[in-house]
Amino acid sequence: MSDAEVATALTRGPRGLRTLLEFALRSERAVQPHPRKIGRLDKRVYDAAMRREDSVPHAYVRRLPFLRSTLAPLPPEPSLEEIAALIEALPLLDPLEDVLRSCVADAVTTARYWQGMAGEDVLASTPPVSRSLERVGEHLSRSPLVHSWFSGIATDHQQRITWDEEEPTTMHDGLGYEANALRDLLEQRQEWRADARTGGTSTWWTTPHFRIEGTAGVFADGVPIHLWLVEDDFGYDRAHAQPLEGTRGRRFVEIRSEQDWTDLCREHPVVPMQDPGGNWHACTGADGPWVMPDWASVARTADGVHLSLGAYLDLAGRPLEVRGIEAPPTLRSGRDAPRTALSIVAGWHPDTTYWLHEAPRPAGQPEAWHRIDVDGAPGELSWTRDRGARG
């Protein structure tokens, strides 16, 4: 990909824009005389996001006026043009691994598809602010590290992460992984088809079945990606990372662009469904009809499906047109014109490969990691290896 293509991919979707906004905020914090000092951009972004946040109690006060006296008033509305000007004038940090990782982590852990977007996401998507973030995208697009985000699966560096607080998987129990995976994927297909018949769904993810195993690669400094980049994070603080054998010779579906995802939906579709006023409408404003990949069908020709980190930032949470598939007649009235189906990447973790067939075998002992507070950076968390802890 060219620098221009990378910059465009970073400024199209809500997760990419949030990453760029976080990079701008960290650039401002880097020049503050004290780590606890709040800069002008930081303060105005916070105030503007609060007014656009649909999950704070103020959202309910609009419907329950008698609660108004129990909440502090919202901060004054900052000017979007002022926020954009502050971003334009910022001296930007060098795009180093630790800074980039923290920015992407903030964008990933705040993703949600079951309600409206977070206030910062809404702010970043407003025309004045998104235009100013194009400068940040162009800055990052010149970094080889950022270019690597759009690569295919790291065939020799896959890691399996197990969270210490989580119950062990049962995917290998009974008939074994292959049979259990096929059963779960067929069950998922039937549930989605039932949703299509009833014209609605409570589903908010478009990954293969939640029991299907996922692995990911490592950052340039060897830190496992999946420790940092987890959607719908449960806040686990301890984990083990285990390297796996190489994946050469395995069959993959690579998702590195919008075309890759929509081709997959077109070639292996589950019947389009409506989601009237539901999850995906709340986070995108689009009404569908929605189509998603039939993972049981994909499993006939692929061992796994990999979503690159860069494609995640470009696609996640953005309604994507799947040309050639329209809403079936049962989902529209006789007066409605045919509508092109939409799809959405939701619930994915960046750089994850979901294994529709059994994952490679372990190639080493599990290594213990834990999460820590970062000295001198209030509210920042990081992952570090346990000293001498293995197995």
Stockholm file with secondary structure:
# STOCKHOLM 1.0

chainA/1-391         MSDAEVATALTRGPRGLRTLLEFALRSERAVQPHPRKIGRLDKRVYDAAMRREDSVPHAYVRRLPFLRSTLAPLPPEPSLEEIAALIEALPLLDPLEDVLRSCVADAVTTARYWQGMAGEDVLASTPPVSRSLERVGEHLSRSPLVHSWFSGIATDHQQRITWDEEEPTTMHDGLGYEANALRDLLEQRQEWRADARTGGTSTWWTTPHFRIEGTAGVFADGVPIHLWLVEDDFGYDRAHAQPLEGTRGRRFVEIRSEQDWTDLCREHPVVPMQDPGGNWHACTGADGPWVMPDWASVARTADGVHLSLGAYLDLAGRPLEVRGIEAPPTLRSGRDAPRTALSIVAGWHPDTTYWLHEAPRPAGQPEAWHRIDVDGAPGELSWTRDRGARG
#=GR chainA/1-391 SS CCHHHHHHHHTTSHHHHHHHHHHHHHHHHHTSSSTTCCCHHHHHHHHHHHHHCSSSTHHHHTTCGGGGGGSCCCCCCCCHHHHHHHHHHCCCCCCCHHHHHHHHHHHHHTCCSSSSCCHHHHHHHSHHHHHHHHHHHHHHHTCHHHHHTTCCCCTTCCEEEEETTSCCCCTTSTTCHHHHHHHHHHHHHHHHHHHHHHTCCCCCCCSSCTTSCEEBCBCTTSCBHHHHCCTTCCCCCEEEEEEBCCCTTCCEEEECSHHHHHHHHHHSEEEEECCTTSHHHHHHSCCCCEEEECHHHHTTTCSEEEECHHHHHHHBTCCEEEEEEECCGGGSCTTSCCCEEEECBCSCCTTCEEESSCCCCBCSCCEEEEEEECTTSTTCEEEEEEEEEEC
#=GC SS_cons         CCHHHHHHHHTTSHHHHHHHHHHHHHHHHHTSSSTTCCCHHHHHHHHHHHHHCSSSTHHHHTTCGGGGGGSCCCCCCCCHHHHHHHHHHCCCCCCCHHHHHHHHHHHHHTCCSSSSCCHHHHHHHSHHHHHHHHHHHHHHHTCHHHHHTTCCCCTTCCEEEEETTSCCCCTTSTTCHHHHHHHHHHHHHHHHHHHHHHTCCCCCCCSSCTTSCEEBCBCTTSCBHHHHCCTTCCCCCEEEEEEBCCCTTCCEEEECSHHHHHHHHHHSEEEEECCTTSHHHHHHSCCCCEEEECHHHHTTTCSEEEECHHHHHHHBTCCEEEEEEECCGGGSCTTSCCCEEEECBCSCCTTCEEESSCCCCBCSCCEEEEEEECTTSTTCEEEEEEEEEEC
//
